[in-house]
Amino acid sequence: QQQVKQSPQSLIVQKGGISIINCAYENTAFDYFPWYQQFPGKGPALLIAIRPDVSEKKEGRFTISFNKSAKQFSLHIMDSQPGDSATYFCAARPSGSARQLTFGSGTQLTVLP
Amino acid sequence: GAGVSQTPSNKVTEKGKYVELRCDPISGHTALYWYRQSLGQGPEFLIYFQGTGAADDSGLPNDRFFAVRPEGSVSTLKIQRTERGDSAVYLCASSSGTGLNTEAFFGQGTRLTVV
């Protein structure tokens, strides 16, 4: 059962443009929603994370928008750069004793120079 | 070390063989996780340790997979009678706890190829 659905599968953006990746979840027990960036041959690295008590979080060029009622959250990359080209994963983690992350299927972002 | 270290980086083994994958977490991190990432997919949870004990092993696909963390630091993922379908990147992550906003740091992974 896929608990976190991510779209699009791939995304091509011009340098300077805005990249938007969307995720939807089903489990209302999730209380922590991170985004990870992964380069080829590397492990995922935390980019930015949000909890459901806020609707938006911004760190530099990266913003998470969170809609608790719709059970959706998205990553916005402003002023996208070629160095942002990577695979991005949304994830979610439940409250309670089970603390493992459930990942989306990933979005391969290509930023053209 | 400064980060999570996994060895080997790559492992090629024949079908039916036994393999061990090692994870050195960040010093002092009490929580340790193993994930498996198939090509083009997100990581999938396998097992979670809090200290020396496996707090949740619900993600292990079958009894051919086993993991240990005897001293609460280094962990080894063991796969018996490997199958071609076990080919994937095995990722290890560690965190300083399991509280709210606690970040999990990932290693670079071990790419396992079963031929």
Interface residues (C-beta under 8 A of the other chain):
Chain A: V4 Q6 D31 Y32 P34 Y36 G41 K42 G43 P44 A45 L46 A49 R51 F89 A91 S97 A98 R99 Q100 L101 T102 F103 G104 S105 G106
Chain B: V4 A31 Y33 Y35 G40 Q41 G42 P43 E44 F45 Y48 A55 D56 G59 L91 A93 T98 L100 N101 T102 E103 A104 F105 F106 G107 Q108 G109
